[in-house]
Amino acid sequence: MDKIILVTLVLLSVFAMKLIITNKRIKKLHYQKMKQLKDIFKSLSSKQEILNHKASISTDFQSNYKSDMKKLSEEIFVLQKRIFELLTKK
């Protein structure tokens, strides 16, 4: 009877040690994955900031381009009007 209890205690001790070792390995792997996730998150955040900056520049360029094209169209219209006026006077 004592041998059965002793063998059971030894087996439980071995099982507990195996669980402790496995738990430490899983924790270490978890911390590595969390660090990797944080690094990826930082990288994505910086890329998003760069993208937002580029989108802002693009939006500014588009609005300036539209404004400039509108002014150019108006100036062309005025010049065409003057040319027609000059041609009709001759």
PEWO-V163644 format. One record per run of one state. SS is the DSSP state (alpha for helix, beta for strand, coil for the rest). FROM is the first residue (numbers start at 1). TO is the last residue. If there is no record, write none. Layout:
((SS | FROM | TO) (SS | FROM | TO))
This chain:
((coil | 1 | 1) (alpha | 2 | 89) (coil | 90 | 90))
